[in-house]
Amino acid sequence: MTMQDRRRARMQSGLGLIGTMLMTAGIAAILFAWWGVAHTGYVFEQIPYVVSGGMLGVGLIGVGGFLYFGSWLVKLLEEQRQTTYALLQLLEERDVERVDQL
C-alpha cells in the first residue's frame, strides 16, 4: 500500500466519521430545540429555541451529509482507479502476448 493509498483511506474514513458526528450533533440540536419549545408556553420564548437549535441542527445535518457524501465519492473514486489499473494491466499483458506471437 503506497502513501497515497493510505492518505485516501484516511480521508475516506475521516470524512465519513466527521460527517456522521455532525449529523448526530444536528439531530441532538433539533431535539434540544424541540424540548425547549415544548416546555415553553410563550411564543417569544420559543423563537430563540427554534432559531438557535432548529436552524443550527439543520445546518449541521446538511454539512454532515455533504461530508458523508464526499466520503462515498472518495470510495467510488478509489474503486474506479483500482478497476482502471487492473484493466490497464490486462491490456499490457495482451500486447506483450501479441508481440511474442509475431
Secondary structure, 3 states (H helix, E strand, C coil): CCHHHHHHHHHHHHHHHHHHHHHHHHHHHHHHHHHHHHCCCCHHHHHHHHHHHHHHHHHHHHHHHHHHHHHHHHHHHHHHHHHHHHHHHHHHHHHHHHHHHC
